[in-house]
Amino acid sequence: MSAFVSLEHAAAFHGISKLSLQKLKSSDKRLGRSDRFTDDGLVLLDFSNPLYEKTTYYYYKALAVAGNERALARAIAISLGKSEHTIYSLFRRFKFKNQYTATKLIVALQNYIDSASLFDVKDL
């Protein structure tokens, strides 16, 4: 599960300097991004990929509804306006680092689950 830790602990864990995390925090603040750092100085331990857990959670739920990756990729590609191959490759690489793409993918997966399943997302 996602854990917020101090900057010192995250820097030691990843083998980077505390200054680089402080610069990243400043950059995130300037860009209006609030998913990696808290106001009280804590950082997400997996700061490089903050939406990974949420994306994988909905991916597996949607995969259970779809039955296979190709059918899921086809449905998500239609809803996002991208090619099926692009979405399938995204699923195969299983990297959801881009916040904008991951957020759109999460919404598309939730909509797919809602439309294709008899059950509510929370019941799956």
Buried (B, 14 or more C-beta within 10 A) or exposed (E): EEEBBEBEBBBEEBEEEBEEBBEBBEEBEEEEBEBBBEEEEBBBBBBEBBBBEBBEEBBEBBBEBBEEBEBBBBBBBEBBEBEBEEBBEBBEEEEBEEBEBBBBBBEBBBBBBEEBBEEEBEEE
